[in-house]
Amino acid sequence: MQQIADNVYAETGFRGCNPGFVVTKEGVVMIDTPQMPADAIEWRDEISKHGEVRYLINTEPHADHFTGNYFFEGTVVAHEGTREAILAASVDQLKERLKLMAPESLSLVEGFSYRPPAITLSERLTLYVGDHTFQLINLPGHTPFQVAVHIPEERVVFTSDNVFGKVQAWLHQALPFDWLDSLKRIQELDADVLVPGHGSICDQSYIPEMYAFIQDWIDAVTRAIDQGMSLEEAQDKISFLDRYPMEGGSEPMAQEVQRWNVARLYEVLKK
């Protein structure tokens, strides 16, 4: 766990997303939760040293950001699209994944259920907790439902998966041109520290590098389409695995993720 501002903490060592929390005068506000039950319980024990959880913000509709909700108190807040994803999530599928990824955690999900948000947003929402302001902004890109969380008093932004800090990006549900626009909007926020959805903590100076990576993906698939390549040919040819490593724990999926990325961009760009 890293203390990244006076009252803000983040964890980059769990398998899955980078969760964080903010300590306010009126309790703790969490941003995302660990996907592995054992990690969620460890995170809960750490957070309990800082106070009671008042709110839990989920920044996107992928399970590595919301599975751990079950283990925490507090009112859940998320985009409307994320609520739909949580309501549609399968407990049986979670247990099957845990059998493969973390069999030691199966005993921790007896009686498990997904916790959807009680409060949702479509474009923007502001929470005032103690002396802190939490500006939730829908910034589509990695998915249509990405939410950035800006805490101006701490000069911190939790970017969700619109930023991957020096690790491979997943574009399998991407809106690529919206993603580029959203990166510009993140760069306009008044912040010293960015907590990416995955990878290393960074600052605003990293945004041009992230922008270039998404643009390079777009350009590579565009060239393949212009050259008349089929989807399968493009998938065989295009890879950015030499640019960044896969995040720890997802290395076996490296080639598959590249093919997913190409398939999504091929579909979008063909239109």
N, C-alpha and C positions, 0 to 999 in steps of 0.2 A: 504494500500500500504506500502511496506517495501523498504527502501533503503538498498541494500545488498552489494554494493560496491560504490566506489567514484562516479561513473556515471551510476549505474545500479539500476533499480527499478523493483519490481515484486509484483503481487497481487495474494493472495491465498484465497481471500474471495468470489470471484464470483462463481456462479454455473457453472461448466464446468472446462475448463483447467485453468492453472496458466499463464496468459499473463505477459509479461514484456517489458521493453524498455531500451535502452542505449542512453544516451545523448552524442553526439560527437560534435566536432567543426564545422561540416558541416551538422548538423541536427540530427534528432532522427531516430534510427533504432528500430523497434518494433519486438517482437517475439510473434507470435500468437495474437488472438483477442478474446474478450469475446463472448460467444454464445448468450447471452440475449441482445436484442437491447438496453434496458434501461441501462444495464451495459456497453455496448459498447460506448454509448453516454457519460456516466459518465467518462469512461476511456479516451475518446477523449478529453474531457474538461480538464482533469488532465494533459494529455500529452502536450496539447497546451501551457501550462505554461513553457514548457522546450524547445520548438522550433518546427520547421516544420518537419513532418514525411517524411524521404527520402526513406526508404525501410521498407517493412513489410514481415517478414519471417514466413511462415507457416511450422510447424515442422512435420505435419502428416496429413493423409487423413480423419480424423473424424471431423464432423461438429462443435463440440464444440471448435475446434481450428481455423476454418476459416469462420464461419458464419458472424462474426463481420467485416470482411474485407470491406464490403459495406460502413461502416461509416467512413472510413479513406482514406486519400490520401497516396501517396507513391507507389513505384514500388513493386509489390508482387513477392516474390521469394519462391520457394518450390520444392520438388521432383517432377519428372515427373509423378509418380503415384498419387501424391496429386493433381496435375493439372487435371488428368483424373477424380478423385473423385469429384472435385469442378464442373467441366463441366457437370457431371452427376447428380448433386444435384438438388432436386426438391423444387421449391419455394412453391408449394402447400403443400408439406409435412411439410415444415418449419412452415407454417401458422397453420396447424393442430396441430403440437407440441406446438406451442405457445398458442393455445386455451386451452390446458390442463395445460401447465407449467407456462405461463405468459401472460394471456389474456390482461393485461394492455399494453402489448407491441405490440399488433396487429396494432395499429394505426401508429406505427413507421416503419412498413415495407411496407407501400404503395409505390409502384414503386420499391420495392426491387429487386436486382439481385445479383447473386454470382459473386465475383471478382476472376478469376483464375490468376495464376502467369504469368507474362510476361517473367520471367527468371526461368529456371528450371535446376536441376542437376540430375545426376544419381548416382554418387559416392561421389564427393567432389566439393565444390565451395568456393572461398574466395572472400569476399567483403572487400574493403578498403574504409573506410569512415572517413574523418578527420584523427585523429591519432589512430583510432581504426581498429582492424582486426577482421573480423567475419569469422571463419572457420566453414563451414557447412559440416557435415560428415554423410553420410547415414549409419545408424547403425540398421539393421533390427532386429525386435524382437516383439514388441507389434503389429506391422504390418510390411510388407516388406519395407515400405517407410519412416520409422522413420528417422528424421534428428536431430542430436545434434548440438547445436550452441556453439562453444567455443570462448570466447572473452579473449585472453591471457593477454592483458594489464590490465584487471580487475580481472583476475584469477577466472572467472565465466564460468560455463557451464549450458546452458538450455538443459536438457536431453530429453525433450518430454516425452512420456508415457512409455519409457523404465524404468523409475523410478516412483514409486508411493510412496510418503512420508508418511508412517504409515497409509495408507488407502488401501482398497481392490484393487487389480489389476484386470483389464479386459483382459482376454486371448482369447477372442472370434475370433480373427483373427491372433493369435500368431504364430510365428515361434519359438518354445520354445528353441531349441538348439542354434539358431542364437542369441536369446535374451541373453542367458548365455554368449556367446562370446562377444556380444556388451557391456554387463556390465563390462567385463574385460577391454575392450577398453576404456570405460568411466573412469575407475579407473586409467588408464595410462595417462590421460590428466592432465596437470599441472594446477590445480584449487583448490581454497579454498572453493568455494561455488557452490552447485548444486541446480538448480531450477528444481524440478520434474514437470512432466506434471500435476500431481494432488497431493494434500497433502502438507505437511510441507516442508519448505526450509531445506536443509540438507547439509552435506559435504561428502567427500570421504569415511569417516568411515561407512556410511550407506550402501555402495554398497554390502558388504558381506551379510548383512541382506536381501537386496532385492534379491540377487543371491540365497540365501538359500530358500526364499519364492517360487521363480520360480522352483527351483530344487525339492522342496517338492511337488508342484503341479504335476510335471512330474512323480515323484516317486509314488504318490498316484494313478494316472491313470494307470501307468505301472503295479502296483500290481493288480489293478482291472482287467486289460486285462489278466494278467498271471493267475488269479484265474478263468477265464472264464466268468466273468460278462458281461452281455449285456450292451449296452450304457445306457439304462434306469435304470438298477440296479446300475451302477456306478454313475449316476446322483443322484439317491436316497441316496446313501451312502456317497459321497464325498462332503465335505464343509469345507472351511477355514474361515467361518464367526467368529469363536472364536479367530482368529489371529489378525485381524484388523477390524475396523469399515468401513462401507460404507462411501464414501464421502458425505458431507452434501447435501441433496436434492435428492440423489439417493437411500435412504434407502428402499423405497417400491420395488425396483428392486433387492434386495439382493439375494433372492433365485434364481431368474431368471438368474442373472449374474453367480452364481455358476454353474448352469446347462449349460449355454453357454460355460463356461470355460471347463467343463468336456467334452462337445461334441466336442469342437475344439481339445483338446489334444487327446481324444480317436481316432478321425479321423487321426491325424498326427501320433500317436504312433502305430496304427494298421498297417500303411504302412511300 
